[in-house]
C-alpha cells in the first residue's frame, strides 16, 4: 500500500478496524447460522410432507390387505414398525427386541387351518406378552 506501518496502525486505532472486523466476522457467522437453521427447517418441512404422502399411501394399501394373506413374519414386522413409529412420536427410542427365529421360513399357505390357528394364537400370546412387558416398564 506504500504506507508506513505507523500510519496504518494509527488508522486502525482511529477507525477501530480490529473491533469492526471482529463485529463483521460475528455478523457473518450469525447470518450463516441463520441460513443453516432455515435450511434445516425447510428440510424438515419437506420431509414431513413426503412422510405424510407416503403414510397416506401406506394406510390406503394396508386397508386393502387381507390379514389372512399375511405371513406371521409380516404381521410381526408390521406390529414392530407401528410400535417403533408410535414410540418415536412420543420421543422414545424403539424397544430392542430379543432375537427371534426366522418366521419368514414358515409359509402360512403350507399350514393346515388348525396349524395356522395355533400359530396365530402363539403370535397373539407373544404380542400380548410384549405389550404387557412394555406397559410394566413404562
Secondary structure, DSSP 4 states (H G I P E B T S, - for coil): ----HHHHHHHHHHTTHHHHHHHHHHHHHHHHHHHHHHHHHHHHHHHHHHHHHHHHHHHHHHHH--GGGS-HHHHHHHHHHHHHHHHHHTTPPPPPPPP---GGGS-GGGS-HHHHHHHHHHHHHHHHHHHHHHHHH-
